[in-house]
Amino acid sequence: MNVLIIGASNKKERYAYMAMERLEKAGHRVFLFNPKLDEIEGRPVIQSLSKIDQPIDTITLYLGPQNLEAYVDEILALEPRRIISNPGTENTFLPEKAAAAGIQYLEACTLVMLSTKQF
């Protein structure tokens, strides 16, 4: 499964970093997005969502709503099967737009979902 982490981090104590490692360990192909980073420990980081040329099954959010709103149209254009809004990324603008586009929107924790085999 192709998974996009929006708000990828190079800081090991951040949940986005932990999710990257756990998703890879679970066998998922992980794409990283952070406009401020070029790479994370040798993994390429995408600075523009429009440059993604692979189908994305799941987008997992690690970006606060104040920064996330600017990317809504690009997120929806990727046509993922689902979007996971991790704690701290909950917002009022994306759930309705995702539903209208036929995209499942979950307020959940990727790390918990992986731990409980619900991912």
FENKAFEN-V12943 format. One record per helix or strand. SS is the DSSP state (H for helix, E for strand). FROM is the first residue (numbers start at 1). LEN is the number of residues. Records with the same first field share a line. If there is no record, write none. Layout:
SS=FROM-LEN ; FROM-LEN
This chain:
E=2-5 ; 29-5 ; 39-2 ; 43-4 ; 58-4 ; 82-4 ; 104-4
H=15-11 ; 49-3 ; 65-13 ; 94-7 ; 110-6
